[in-house]
Amino acid sequence: MLWKLCPIQNLKSQGIDEGKFVLSIEDNGPGVPPDIMEQIWTPFFTTKAPGVGTGLGLSICQSIVQNHRAKLSVKNIENSGACFMLELPCTKG
């Protein structure tokens, strides 16, 4: 259970900016190794041992997000962990 290993350090939402709403979630884990940063969205990609997970979680999340014309991305935060960002299209109403 990732949230037990790398508790959420920061949960931020940014208001509507340029037609999008941004939610970012930061943890204090080791971050995502740069050499696999793009692979983590690939179905069945996992860094876990065989039989421990299927490697579908982020791939499914990415598909759902893209089907809603949104964007899911990740970046590493120096000396802090990873930051996943969800950008949702929206308009001021």
Secondary structure, 3 states (H helix, E strand, C coil): CHHHHCCEEEEEEEEEECCEEEEEEEECCCCCCHHHCCHHHCCCCCCCCCCCCCCCHHHHHHHHHHHCCCEEEEEEECCCEEEEEEEEECCCC
